Amino acid sequence: MGAANEGRIILPSQASALAEARRFVDQYAVRAGFSDPNREEVSLAVTEAVSNAVRHGSPAGAADHVSLSVAVDGKRLIITVQDHGPCFDPPVPSLPDPAEFAEHGRGLFLMNELMDEVQFSRNNGTVVRMTKEQRP
């Protein structure tokens, strides 16, 4: 893959980074020919993943950073978000109880619903790898 098909940015570990993360990934989704509805789904999943990295994966707070990379592989977008947090074993995705999760708790469910594949691994922090196939 050439440079135009992949990229990486380092984001500050703060909520203000969410808009920059969405813009960065959306450039690749546009280039890959994703429809507006598909781009919205990707954008929401990226927001949730980066938000989780900022909230749960930054033990040093604003001194930490979040790494975001995107690759276009044919009709697929591959998005990777890496933080400095402790090892994370995601629960089996299920719809959260609205009474229990008024403010938080929907992120993992949404990521799994919106993306074709969501994988968690460990590499000096938590790594979330999300894949989305382009659909007409």
Steps between C-alpha positions, in 0.01 A plus 500: 500500500626844416513805722169627363333181621618508859581747771561544869460786742578544866216667690513667840320295763212742540142530380591777255683236292173331398416746222852474357478118511170505308635741236817294455317169448230657283760615243583132443136392494431761230804389299389137527156593359294435813141625489383769743312249720807271515723799579266599786524147644881506479508846657287392795710187559822708487350748747421218742840332465699823545272612783563170681875538443493850649273404791637157593837465325685806620635435850709820480197702388572781255873408504411182309412476134286284275632361173252476213578332171291433192564281198293455184517142376288472188145559619594472868601757757722374781515733799731447795483693828777445756524639853711450814234337712507176693412177325134492411287192446182619335175345616284311253322779309142539613252782510558683828218552746392864442432546871858407589679683219341841474834672439747228397513137399364500146833543323606136464150399394492776235847421370402134452169593336643761263821329389544162331776391735633632832807340659682585823865421566783615722817687399626736772136592548171403346472470121159507333488394135176568314418402143216622279414377150364751251134430422280647228 
